[in-house]
Amino acid sequence: MVAGARRHGFGGINFDLVYGLPAQQPESFAHTLAETVALRPDRVAVYSFAYLPMVRSNQKLIDVRAVPDRDTKFSTAGHGPRGVPGRRLSGHRHGPLRPALG
């Protein structure tokens, strides 16, 4: 898909990934991240899912038991910078992790 988009003149191809989703496991996120980076996009941003049912009423439909606990979420987040062999990712305190080009 990415190669086809480039052939058609699209530039600046980006992917946004979210970790900490209900029922998501660290291993599945690491796999998704590696597969995404293998597509060679220009940017991969990684964001944390915020479970805030009191603020976002649609989240009240989510089974709280499916939301990863703090340790699982942190473990999943740890796959971000370390989950891509041969690629440097820079993390930002208030922003996404971005692959360093070059």
C-alpha positions as CSV (number, residue, x, y, z in Angstrom):
1,M,0.0,0.0,0.0
2,V,2.8,2.5,0.9
3,A,4.8,1.6,-2.2
4,G,1.7,2.1,-4.4
5,A,0.9,5.4,-2.8
6,R,4.4,6.6,-3.4
7,R,4.2,5.5,-7.1
8,H,1.1,7.6,-7.4
9,G,2.9,10.7,-6.0
10,F,1.9,10.7,-2.4
11,G,4.6,12.0,-0.1
12,G,4.8,12.3,3.6
13,I,3.2,8.9,4.4
14,N,2.5,8.6,8.1
15,F,1.1,6.1,10.5
16,D,-0.4,6.8,13.9
17,L,-0.5,3.8,16.3
18,V,-2.2,3.6,19.7
19,Y,-1.1,1.4,22.6
20,G,-3.0,0.5,25.7
21,L,-6.2,-0.4,23.8
22,P,-8.7,-2.7,25.4
23,A,-7.5,-6.4,25.0
24,Q,-4.2,-5.3,23.4
25,Q,-1.2,-7.2,24.5
26,P,2.5,-6.0,24.5
27,E,3.5,-8.7,22.0
28,S,0.7,-7.8,19.5
29,F,1.6,-4.1,19.7
30,A,5.3,-4.9,19.1
31,H,4.3,-7.0,16.1
32,T,2.1,-4.2,14.7
33,L,4.9,-1.7,15.2
34,A,7.5,-3.8,13.5
35,E,5.1,-4.5,10.6
36,T,4.3,-0.8,10.3
37,V,8.0,0.3,10.2
38,A,8.7,-2.5,7.6
39,L,6.4,-0.6,5.3
40,R,9.0,2.3,5.5
41,P,6.6,5.2,6.1
42,D,8.1,8.7,6.6
43,R,6.8,8.9,10.1
44,V,5.3,6.6,12.8
45,A,3.7,8.3,15.8
46,V,2.8,6.2,18.8
47,Y,0.1,7.5,21.2
48,S,-1.3,6.2,24.5
49,F,-5.0,5.3,24.7
50,A,-6.7,7.3,27.4
51,Y,-9.5,5.4,29.1
52,L,-11.7,8.2,30.4
53,P,-15.3,7.0,30.6
54,M,-16.3,9.9,32.7
55,V,-15.1,12.4,30.0
56,R,-15.9,10.4,26.9
57,S,-19.3,8.8,27.4
58,N,-18.8,6.4,24.4
59,Q,-16.0,4.7,26.5
60,K,-18.6,3.6,29.0
61,L,-19.4,0.8,26.5
62,I,-15.9,-0.7,27.0
63,D,-15.6,-3.5,29.5
64,V,-13.2,-2.2,32.1
65,R,-11.8,-5.7,32.5
66,A,-10.4,-5.5,28.9
67,V,-8.5,-2.2,29.6
68,P,-4.8,-3.1,30.3
69,D,-3.6,-2.4,33.8
70,R,-0.9,0.1,34.4
71,D,2.0,-2.4,34.3
72,T,0.8,-4.0,31.0
73,K,0.3,-0.6,29.5
74,F,3.8,0.5,30.5
75,S,5.2,-2.8,29.2
76,T,3.4,-2.2,25.9
77,A,4.8,1.4,25.7
78,G,8.2,0.0,26.2
79,H,8.0,-1.8,22.8
80,G,7.9,1.6,21.1
81,P,11.6,2.7,21.2
82,R,13.0,-0.9,21.6
83,G,10.6,-2.6,19.3
84,V,12.2,-1.6,16.0
85,P,15.6,-3.1,15.5
86,G,17.9,-0.9,13.4
87,R,15.6,2.2,13.8
88,R,16.0,5.0,16.2
89,L,12.9,6.4,17.7
90,S,12.8,9.6,19.5
91,G,10.3,10.1,22.3
92,H,8.8,13.4,23.4
93,R,7.3,14.0,26.8
94,H,4.2,15.5,25.4
95,G,4.1,14.0,21.9
96,P,4.6,10.9,19.8
97,L,7.6,8.7,19.2
98,R,9.0,9.4,15.8
99,P,11.4,7.4,13.8
100,A,14.6,9.3,13.2
101,L,15.3,9.4,9.5
102,G,18.8,8.9,8.2
